[in-house]
């Protein structure tokens, strides 16, 4: 039942938060991106922490263990034009 879902943790301005996630991603060392090209990364904006996984689910699961009930952003690692990637917002 959607009426019973908790929505208080979902940020109002998801676009601003996704821009911040992109800034965090862009500030990561190139070696991390090269070594993990094609994998997934989840980013928790408030802390700047990130978690790498072979799949979206794995990256989100790692983040949810440390940051339950937070919003994280997930994307593929690598050249966004070559991978056809986008951010996904996940409420943990």
C-alpha positions as CSV (number, residue, x, y, z in Angstrom):
1,X,0.0,0.0,0.0
2,X,1.7,3.2,-1.2
3,X,-0.1,5.2,1.5
4,X,1.8,3.4,4.2
5,X,5.3,4.0,2.6
6,X,7.6,6.3,4.5
7,X,8.6,9.2,2.3
8,X,10.1,11.6,4.9
9,X,13.7,10.5,4.0
10,X,13.3,11.2,0.3
11,X,14.8,14.6,-0.5
12,X,12.7,17.3,-2.1
13,X,15.2,18.4,-4.7
14,X,16.6,15.2,-6.2
15,X,18.2,17.1,-9.1
16,X,20.5,19.2,-6.8
17,X,21.5,16.0,-4.9
18,X,22.3,14.2,-8.2
19,X,24.5,17.1,-9.2
20,X,26.4,16.7,-5.9
21,X,26.7,13.0,-6.5
22,X,28.2,13.7,-9.9
23,X,30.7,16.2,-8.3
24,X,31.7,13.5,-5.8
25,X,32.1,11.0,-8.6
26,X,34.2,13.4,-10.7
27,X,36.5,14.1,-7.7
28,X,37.4,10.4,-7.3
29,X,40.9,9.3,-8.3
30,X,41.2,8.2,-12.0
31,X,42.9,5.0,-10.9
32,X,39.7,4.0,-8.9
33,X,37.6,4.6,-12.1
34,X,40.1,2.8,-14.4
35,X,40.5,-0.2,-12.1
36,X,36.7,-0.5,-11.7
37,X,35.5,0.4,-15.2
38,X,32.1,-1.0,-16.0
39,X,31.2,-1.8,-12.3
40,X,28.7,0.2,-10.3
41,X,29.2,2.8,-7.6
42,X,26.8,4.0,-5.0
43,X,27.4,7.5,-3.5
44,X,26.1,8.8,-0.2
45,X,26.1,12.6,-0.6
46,X,26.2,13.7,3.0
47,X,29.4,11.8,3.9
48,X,30.9,11.5,0.4
49,X,31.3,7.8,1.0
50,X,31.1,5.5,-2.0
51,X,30.8,1.8,-2.5
52,X,31.8,-0.2,-5.6
53,X,30.0,-3.4,-6.7
54,X,29.9,-5.8,-9.6
55,X,26.1,-5.0,-9.9
56,X,23.8,-2.2,-8.9
57,X,22.4,-4.4,-6.2
58,X,25.8,-5.1,-4.7
59,X,26.8,-1.4,-4.6
60,X,23.5,-0.4,-3.0
61,X,23.7,-3.3,-0.5
62,X,27.1,-2.2,0.6
63,X,25.8,1.4,1.1
64,X,22.7,0.2,2.9
65,X,24.7,-1.6,5.5
66,X,26.5,1.6,6.5
67,X,23.7,4.1,5.7
68,X,20.3,2.6,6.3
69,X,17.4,5.0,5.5
70,X,19.5,7.3,3.4
71,X,19.4,8.2,-0.3
72,X,22.3,7.0,-2.4
73,X,23.0,7.6,-6.0
74,X,24.1,4.7,-8.2
75,X,25.8,4.7,-11.6
76,X,28.1,2.7,-13.8
77,X,31.8,3.6,-13.5
78,X,33.5,4.7,-16.7
79,X,32.9,7.1,-19.6
80,X,29.2,8.0,-19.4
81,X,29.0,8.5,-23.2
82,X,30.4,5.0,-23.9
83,X,28.4,3.2,-21.2
84,X,25.0,4.9,-21.6
85,X,24.8,5.5,-17.9
86,X,22.6,7.5,-15.7
87,X,22.2,8.0,-11.9
88,X,19.6,6.1,-10.0
89,X,18.4,7.4,-6.7
90,X,17.7,4.7,-4.1
91,X,16.2,5.2,-0.7
92,X,17.7,2.7,1.7
